[in-house]
């Protein structure tokens, strides 16, 4: 039985969900939106650029840098030949003064928009070898370019994370915790970089990140909200005890999970999905008991979005419910009965395809909720009909889960067994048909369930 419980909770472990949510978000500039665009290569501009680069000395001067930057920005990064990128990076000014080098960072931030070009820049170690001691004193725009480049280089080559943690991170942390950081127009990019460093920072540094993410969850723009919500979940992953602090800002997370952006529906979806991942993490932590308000608030969000007219939000609520019913605190502090009844009425009307998508939530409900409530479900003809339909779906994993959950209730209540035998005997036939499986362990489980029916029918 323990394998079933573990399997249910691990279906969409929150790290996978977080990745799903991040991948859905495409509006912020540090994702490769330019690589999907099809546009003819700008041959004239490339030829001009090649001629200039060909004449460069070992280190380009400021005039060359201005010219190269102006031309390069007119060419999509994916069109820049690899050898040309190498030559440009090799001849960039070598300086310890980050501020006087600002144009180099602007140029590299454009080049690294392409993953392939970012890998070339990474291999040449230009950014890795710089001294970042004065990073916190830079103009915000220059700091933005540097953070963007570091994000790109970490993403294309994982070992850069530790390299930049040692060379860049201490000064970056000073910058994001400074009194002037809030005045930057590029906070979102820096918060995204924070998410990279969360994985390897110390407990003290993690706490500083966590406080920063909490602070910028109160901003109104997506470029701050989304990386802040992601960051909170990453911090929870590194130190689950931080979940206890959710009580201090649960109202803001609830607000973000239900907020509607009139101008941009996609914005609402991105922020809501990111907030839902935080809820999911809280719910899978059965060993951590938050205040009752937290679970009651999550319950209200689930109930609000169990609306089949809004398919995407309804799907998110159903997924969240699957986690919620496995959490003992949620069951204790929320009105789960009303939510489950709403879910069942929706589930019964879903298409076969949608039922298959969310059948795991049904399995969790049957397995985790208190016996008295589940017994009341099994004493309803319409619920047995629904269960019968779900057994027919040719998915061995789901069938196994439903069988185990059904076995538990049948073993505990002869009244349920008699009800099924007398009023819904077709369920016995359906379960018997599952013996056609080639899995001997699965067949053994089927026989155990059938034996319960057989025992009661003979008595």
C-alpha positions, -999 to +999 in steps of 0.1 A: +000+000+000+029+024+008+041+021-028+007+034-040+008+064-017+043+073-028+035+069-064+004+091-062+023+119-046+053+116-069+033+118-101+040+155-106+067+162-081+068+200-076+102+204-093+088+190-125+057+212-121+080+243-116+098+235-148+065+231-166+055+265-154+087+282-162+086+267-197+051+281-202+064+316-196+078+331-228+074+369-224+106+378-206+136+386-228+160+360-215+142+332-233+151+323-269+122+339-286+144+352-314+156+318-324+121+307-336+117+336-360+124+330-396+140+359-414+165+361-443+201+365-432+211+401-435+241+395-458+250+432-464+253+439-427+272+406-421+297+415-449+302+450-433+308+434-399+332+408-413+353+435-430+355+455-398+364+425-377+390+414-402+409+446-397+408+446-359+441+446-339+446+422-311+423+444-289+396+465-305+395+502-295+364+521-284+355+533-319+356+498-332+335+486-303+308+512-309+307+504-346+306+466-341+279+469-314+257+491-336+259+467-366+256+435-345+224+447-328+208+449-362+216+412-369+197+384-350+222+365-329+215+332-347+227+347-380+262+356-366+288+330-379+305+311-351+340+321-362+330+358-363+316+356-328+348+340-316+369+368-332+347+395-317+350+381-282+387+375-285+394+411-294+371+427-267+389+451-244+404+434-214+397+457-185+391+455-147+368+486-149+333+472-155+318+506-161+341+515-189+334+481-203+296+486-205+295+485-243+311+451-243+284+438-220+257+453-242+273+435-272+276+402-254+240+403-241+228+405-277+252+377-289+242+353-261+205+355-270+214+325-292+222+293-272+249+283-297+266+317-295+263+318-257+282+285-256+309+300-277+311+330-253+312+306-224+341+286-239+362+317-244+360+325-206+357+363-211+330+368-185+344+342-161+378+359-158+365+394-150+367+411-116+332+420-104+342+438-072+325+471-083+294+455-097+271+471-071+282+505-082+273+501-119+245+518-137+214+496-136+215+491-174+250+478-173+242+455-143+212+442-163+234+432-192+259+414-170+232+395-151+216+385-184+249+372-198+256+352-166+221+336-169+228+326-204+262+312-197+250+292-167+221+278-188+243+266-216+271+252-194+261+241-159+297+242-145+295+280-149+272+281-119+299+274-095+324+295-114+302+326-112+292+317-076+329+322-066+338+351-088+306+371-092+280+361-066+293+380-035+291+413-054+258+404-070+243+396-036+254+430-023+237+446-052+203+430-049+202+437-011+213+473-015+191+503-009+192+513-045+182+480-061+145+487-060+150+517-083+162+495-112+140+489-142+155+455-147+147+438-113+131+408-130+164+397-148+183+399-115+156+379-097+159+353-125+196+350-118+189+346-081+169+315-090+201+300-105+222+306-074+196+294-050+207+258-057+242+263-043+241+292-019+246+290+019+217+290+044+224+327+052+224+336+015+193+316+009+174+335+036+184+368+019+171+355-014+139+344+003+133+378+018+140+394-016+115+372-034+089+379-007+094+416-011+091+416-049+060+394-048+043+427-040+052+443-074+026+445-101+046+436-131+051+401-144+089+404-149+091+407-110+062+385-100+070+353-119+107+349-109+098+359-073+072+331-072+096+306-088+123+317-063+101+312-033+094+276-044+131+270-051+139+283-016+113+259-001+130+231-020+164+240-004+150+245+031+115+232+036+113+249+071+109+282+052+073+269+045+064+280+080+069+316+069+041+313+043+017+327+069+034+361+066+025+365+030-002+339+022-027+367+014-005+381-013+000+346-029-037+340-027-043+374-044-018+366-072-034+331-077-068+348-083-057+380-100-071+388-134-051+410-158-076+427-180-050+437-206-033+404-208-049+370-200-015+352-205-001+373-177-028+361-154-021+324-164+016+327-158+013+343-124-015+320-113+004+289-124+035+300-105+014+306-073-002+272-077+032+255-076+038+271-042+006+257-030+015+223-044+048+223-025+030+232+008+006+203+003+032+176-004+049+185+029+028+164+052+055+167+079+052+205+080+020+219+096+012+255+087-015+276+103-051+266+095-056+298+075-031+286+049-051+254+041-084+272+042-071+298+018-058+271-006-092+254-003-110+286-013-088+289-044-094+253-055-132+258-051-131+291-070-115+275-100-134+243-102-154+257-131-156+236-162-163+267-183-127+278-177-108+247-188-072+258-180-079+272-146-102+242-138-074+218-148-050+237-124-076+234-096-081+197-102-043+191-101-040+210-069-069+191-054-050+159-061-022+171-038-046+187-013-065+155-003-032+137+005-024+164+031-037+157+066-038+193+076-058+202+045-083+175+054-084+187+090-088+224+084-108+227+052-143+219+040-130+193+017-163+175+014-179+204-006-149+207-028-148+169-036-185+169-044-180+198-068-151+179-084-171+147-088-199+165-105-174+181-129-155+148-134-186+129-143-193+153-172-158+154-186-148+139-219-131+105-218-098+122-226-101+147-198-111+120-173-080+101-182-059+133-176-073+138-141-081+103-129-051+105-105-070+131-085-099+107-083-075+080-071-061+102-044-096+111-032-106+075-028-073+066-011-066+094+013-099+109+025-115+096+057-133+063+056-167+077+065-167+101+036-154+075+011-179+050+023-207+075+015-194+078-020-193+040-025-230+039-015-240+059-045-249+044-078-237+073-098-203+071-081-200+034-088-209+041-125-181+066-126-156+042-110-167+015-135-159+038-164-125+046-150-116+009-146-123+005-183-095+030-193-066+009-205-040+024-181-025-003-159-010+023-134-043+040-129-062+007-128-038-005-101-043+026-080-081+024-082-080-013-074-059-007-042-082+021-031-113+000-039-098-029-020-093-007+011-129+003+013-143-031+005-121-047+031-134-023+057-171-023+049-193-053+041-221-029+037-204-014+006-197-049-007-234-059-004-245-026-020-223-032-050-234-068-053-271-060-051-272-026-069-241-023-091-230-059-099-216-047-133-186-034-114-177-069-103-178-080-140-156-050-150-130-059-123-131-095-134-124-085-170-091-069-158-077-104-154-069-103-191-037-084-182-003-100-187+010-086-154+008-114-128+011-090-099-018-070-112-039-101-117-031-111-081-046-078-070-077-083-091-082-117-075-078-103-040-106-078-047-128-104-064-123-127-034-139-101-011-170-100-033-171-138-034-168-142+003-197-118+010-219-133-017-214-168-002-222-157+034 
